[in-house]
Amino acid sequence: MQVITTVSAFRQTRAAFDTLGFVPTMGYLHEGHLSLIRQARAECPAVAVSIFVNPTQFGPREDFERYPRDMDRDLAMLEREAVDLVFAPTRAEMYPEGYGTYVVLPAADEVLEGAARPGHFRGVATVVCKLLNIVQPTRVYFGQKDAQQTVVVRQMVRDLNIPTTIVVLPTVREADGLAMSSRNTYLTPEERQVAPAIYRGLRAAKERYLAGERNAEALRQAVIAVLDAEPLLRPEYVSVADPITLRELERVGEQGALVSLAVRLGSVRLIDNVVLGASL
């Protein structure tokens, strides 16, 4: 496994590989990341992983400084997964002095995570665009948990004619249903006991949908009823939206829906989602 920290060195090394699978991460890896790496390994003869906590996707009052980091741990995990290349640039390598170019998808900032976290998707789209240009992967792998991110990246890749195939895999969950996330490490023991209610709320909406409910507000209320039963959970939004445009629906049609939410649990902000009908 080669660990590379500069763009120039990565490009030189990349030239030795034909087909390359790529998993972009912010590190502090968990089973969700590893599932993406294993799928990439199954489909591609070589696999690259990036580790970079991207400052431009964090707001001024968000958790950039305390975001969990453990490079030695991450590299040991990647070594066990037989990853070929690790790109672990510094902030200065990705955003050198005088940097001033950003990728903006205005519609992404109007809904869900974009509305809740102004500028977040400008940072996401920019860093993913840069990573795709540097790594030049044949296939790039994302998890369903960050559903809006996958929609944004698909549009960016399509609009900018970036030659890669996007693969989205199901959310990996703990045994009690909580979506795996690096931020789960922030939860206190009491908060961790409450956290599975997030997925229970989403499941409640899915069960209503499978039973024939198509009224979007009824599905939202099914989620909210479960969340409201846990006083520690403070919902920011509960959405039943078109899976492509992410605009809120009145009724779920043949296109299906993305049921998503963001909640505060103590100092931690968690997101999750389920897809009804059609897949993303």
C-alpha positions as CSV (number, residue, x, y, z in Angstrom):
1,M,0.0,0.0,0.0
2,Q,1.4,3.4,-1.0
3,V,0.5,6.5,1.0
4,I,0.8,9.6,-1.0
5,T,0.4,13.2,0.2
6,T,0.9,15.4,-2.9
7,V,-1.1,15.8,-6.1
8,S,2.0,15.5,-8.3
9,A,3.2,12.3,-6.7
10,F,-0.3,10.7,-6.8
11,R,-0.7,11.5,-10.5
12,Q,2.6,10.0,-11.3
13,T,1.8,6.8,-9.4
14,R,-1.8,6.6,-10.8
15,A,-0.4,6.3,-14.3
16,A,0.7,2.7,-13.5
17,F,-3.0,1.6,-13.0
18,D,-5.6,1.2,-15.7
19,T,-8.9,0.5,-14.0
20,L,-9.1,2.1,-10.5
21,G,-11.9,2.1,-7.9
22,F,-12.0,5.0,-5.5
23,V,-13.5,5.6,-2.1
24,P,-13.3,9.3,-0.9
25,T,-13.4,9.6,2.9
26,M,-12.8,12.1,5.7
27,G,-11.1,9.3,7.7
28,Y,-11.9,7.8,11.1
29,L,-13.0,4.8,9.2
30,H,-15.8,2.4,10.2
31,E,-17.6,-0.6,8.7
32,G,-19.5,1.7,6.3
33,H,-16.3,2.8,4.7
34,L,-14.9,-0.7,4.6
35,S,-18.0,-2.0,2.8
36,L,-17.4,0.5,0.0
37,I,-13.8,-0.5,-0.2
38,R,-14.7,-4.2,-0.4
39,Q,-17.2,-3.5,-3.2
40,A,-14.5,-1.5,-5.0
41,R,-12.1,-4.3,-4.6
42,A,-14.6,-6.8,-6.0
43,E,-15.2,-4.7,-9.1
44,C,-11.8,-3.2,-9.8
45,P,-8.3,-4.6,-10.0
46,A,-6.9,-1.7,-7.9
47,V,-8.4,0.5,-5.2
48,A,-7.6,4.0,-4.0
49,V,-8.9,5.7,-0.8
50,S,-8.6,9.4,0.1
51,I,-8.4,10.7,3.7
52,F,-9.0,14.4,3.9
53,V,-11.1,16.3,6.4
54,N,-12.4,19.0,4.0
55,P,-12.6,22.4,5.7
56,T,-14.7,24.0,3.1
57,Q,-17.8,21.9,3.8
58,F,-17.9,22.9,7.5
59,G,-19.7,26.0,8.6
60,P,-18.2,28.5,11.1
61,R,-20.0,26.9,14.1
62,E,-19.6,23.3,13.0
63,D,-17.2,20.6,14.2
64,F,-14.2,20.8,11.9
65,E,-11.6,21.2,14.7
66,R,-13.0,18.3,16.7
67,Y,-13.9,16.0,13.9
68,P,-12.4,12.7,14.8
69,R,-9.0,11.9,13.3
70,D,-6.6,8.9,13.7
71,M,-4.4,8.5,10.7
72,D,-2.4,5.5,12.1
73,R,-5.6,3.6,12.9
74,D,-7.1,4.4,9.4
75,L,-3.9,3.3,7.6
76,A,-3.8,0.0,9.5
77,M,-7.4,-0.7,8.5
78,L,-6.7,0.1,4.9
79,E,-3.6,-2.1,4.9
80,R,-5.8,-5.0,6.1
81,E,-8.2,-4.3,3.2
82,A,-5.4,-4.5,0.7
83,V,-5.9,-1.0,-0.6
84,D,-3.4,-0.1,-3.2
85,L,-3.2,3.7,-3.0
86,V,-4.0,6.2,-0.2
87,F,-4.2,9.9,-1.0
88,A,-3.8,11.8,2.3
89,P,-3.1,15.5,1.3
90,T,-2.7,18.4,3.7
91,R,-5.0,21.3,3.6
92,A,-2.4,23.4,1.9
93,E,-2.0,20.8,-0.8
94,M,-5.7,20.9,-1.6
95,Y,-6.3,24.6,-1.0
96,P,-3.0,26.4,-1.6
97,E,-2.5,30.1,-0.9
98,G,-4.6,32.2,-3.4
99,Y,-7.1,29.4,-4.0
100,G,-10.4,30.8,-5.3
101,T,-12.3,28.4,-7.4
102,Y,-15.5,26.6,-6.2
103,V,-18.1,24.4,-7.7
104,V,-21.6,25.7,-7.0
105,L,-24.9,23.9,-7.6
106,P,-27.5,26.6,-6.5
107,A,-30.4,24.2,-6.3
108,A,-28.6,22.0,-3.7
109,D,-28.4,25.0,-1.3
110,E,-32.2,25.4,-1.3
111,V,-33.3,22.2,0.3
112,L,-32.5,19.7,3.1
113,E,-28.8,19.8,4.1
114,G,-28.1,22.7,1.8
115,A,-30.8,24.9,3.4
116,A,-29.7,23.8,6.9
117,R,-26.0,24.2,6.3
118,P,-25.4,27.2,3.9
119,G,-22.3,26.6,1.8
120,H,-21.9,23.0,2.7
121,F,-22.5,21.6,-0.8
122,R,-20.2,24.2,-2.4
123,G,-17.5,22.6,-0.2
124,V,-18.6,19.1,-1.0
125,A,-18.9,19.6,-4.7
126,T,-15.5,21.4,-4.9
127,V,-13.5,18.8,-3.0
128,V,-15.1,15.9,-4.8
129,C,-14.5,17.5,-8.1
130,K,-10.9,18.1,-7.2
131,L,-10.5,14.5,-5.9
132,L,-12.0,13.1,-9.1
133,N,-9.6,15.2,-11.2
134,I,-6.6,14.1,-9.2
135,V,-7.5,10.4,-8.8
136,Q,-9.2,9.9,-12.2
137,P,-11.1,6.8,-11.0
138,T,-13.0,4.4,-13.2
139,R,-15.6,4.0,-10.5
140,V,-16.2,6.0,-7.4
141,Y,-18.1,4.6,-4.4
142,F,-20.5,6.5,-2.0
143,G,-22.8,5.4,0.8
144,Q,-26.6,5.9,0.7
145,K,-26.5,7.6,4.2
146,D,-25.4,10.9,2.6
147,A,-28.2,10.7,0.0
148,Q,-28.3,14.4,-0.9
149,Q,-24.5,14.3,-1.5
150,T,-25.0,11.5,-4.0
151,V,-27.6,13.5,-5.9
152,V,-25.3,16.6,-5.9
153,V,-22.2,14.5,-7.1
154,R,-24.2,12.8,-9.8
155,Q,-25.3,16.2,-11.2
156,M,-21.8,17.6,-11.0
157,V,-20.3,14.6,-12.8
158,R,-23.0,14.8,-15.5
159,D,-22.8,18.6,-15.9
160,L,-19.0,18.7,-16.0
161,N,-18.6,15.6,-18.1
162,I,-16.3,13.9,-15.6
163,P,-15.5,10.4,-16.9
164,T,-16.3,8.2,-13.9
165,T,-19.1,5.9,-12.9
166,I,-20.8,6.6,-9.5
167,V,-21.8,3.6,-7.4
168,V,-24.1,4.1,-4.4
169,L,-24.3,1.4,-1.8
170,P,-26.8,0.9,1.0
171,T,-26.3,2.5,4.4
172,V,-24.4,0.2,6.8
173,R,-26.0,0.1,10.2
174,E,-25.2,-1.0,13.7
175,A,-27.2,-4.0,15.0
176,D,-29.8,-1.6,16.5
177,G,-30.3,0.2,13.3
178,L,-28.2,3.4,13.9
179,A,-26.5,4.4,10.7
180,M,-22.7,4.1,11.1
181,S,-21.0,7.5,11.2
182,S,-17.7,8.9,12.5
183,R,-19.8,11.4,14.6
184,N,-21.4,8.5,16.6
185,T,-18.2,8.6,18.7
186,Y,-19.4,11.9,20.1
187,L,-22.5,10.4,21.7
188,T,-22.7,9.8,25.4
189,P,-23.8,6.4,26.6
190,E,-27.3,7.8,27.3
191,E,-27.5,9.5,23.9
192,R,-26.3,6.3,22.2
193,Q,-29.2,4.4,23.8
194,V,-31.7,6.9,22.3
195,A,-30.1,7.2,18.9
196,P,-31.7,4.1,17.3
197,A,-35.1,5.9,17.5
198,I,-33.9,7.8,14.4
199,Y,-34.0,4.7,12.2
200,R,-37.2,3.5,13.9
201,G,-38.9,6.7,12.8
202,L,-37.7,6.2,9.2
203,R,-38.9,2.6,9.3
204,A,-42.3,3.7,10.6
205,A,-42.7,5.8,7.4
206,K,-41.6,2.9,5.2
207,E,-44.0,0.6,6.9
208,R,-46.9,3.0,6.3
209,Y,-45.8,3.3,2.7
210,L,-45.7,-0.4,2.2
211,A,-49.1,-0.6,3.7
212,G,-50.4,1.7,0.9
213,E,-50.0,5.2,2.4
214,R,-49.0,7.7,-0.3
215,N,-49.8,11.0,1.4
216,A,-46.4,12.6,2.1
217,E,-47.5,14.5,5.2
218,A,-48.9,11.4,6.7
219,L,-45.5,9.8,6.2
220,R,-43.7,12.7,7.7
221,Q,-45.9,12.6,10.7
222,A,-45.2,8.9,11.1
223,V,-41.5,9.8,11.5
224,I,-42.2,12.7,13.8
225,A,-44.4,10.7,16.1
226,V,-41.5,8.3,16.9
227,L,-38.9,11.1,17.3
228,D,-41.2,13.1,19.6
229,A,-41.4,10.1,21.9
230,E,-37.7,10.6,22.8
231,P,-37.2,14.0,24.5
232,L,-33.4,14.1,23.8
233,L,-34.0,14.1,20.1
234,R,-34.4,17.5,18.5
235,P,-35.4,17.2,14.8
236,E,-34.2,19.9,12.4
237,Y,-36.2,18.6,9.5
238,V,-38.2,15.6,8.4
239,S,-38.5,15.4,4.6
240,V,-40.5,13.3,2.1
241,A,-39.0,14.4,-1.2
242,D,-38.7,13.6,-4.8
243,P,-35.6,11.3,-5.0
244,I,-34.1,13.3,-7.9
245,T,-35.0,17.0,-7.4
246,L,-35.3,16.6,-3.6
247,R,-38.3,18.9,-3.6
248,E,-41.0,18.1,-1.0
249,L,-43.9,16.0,-2.2
250,E,-47.6,16.1,-1.4
251,R,-48.0,12.6,-2.6
252,V,-45.6,9.8,-3.4
253,G,-45.9,8.6,-7.0
254,E,-44.2,6.1,-9.2
255,Q,-40.9,7.9,-8.8
256,G,-40.8,6.9,-5.1
257,A,-39.5,9.2,-2.4
258,L,-36.5,9.9,-0.2
259,V,-37.5,10.1,3.4
260,S,-34.7,11.9,5.2
261,L,-34.1,13.8,8.4
262,A,-31.5,15.6,10.5
263,V,-31.7,15.6,14.3
264,R,-29.7,17.0,17.2
265,L,-28.8,14.6,20.0
266,G,-26.9,16.5,22.6
267,S,-24.0,18.2,20.8
268,V,-24.2,15.8,17.8
269,R,-26.0,16.4,14.6
270,L,-27.0,13.1,12.8
271,I,-28.6,12.5,9.4
272,D,-30.3,9.4,8.0
273,N,-32.7,8.3,5.3
274,V,-34.6,5.5,3.6
275,V,-35.8,5.3,0.0
276,L,-39.4,4.4,-0.8
277,G,-40.0,2.7,-4.1
278,A,-37.4,3.8,-6.7
279,S,-33.7,3.8,-5.8
280,L,-31.3,6.7,-6.0
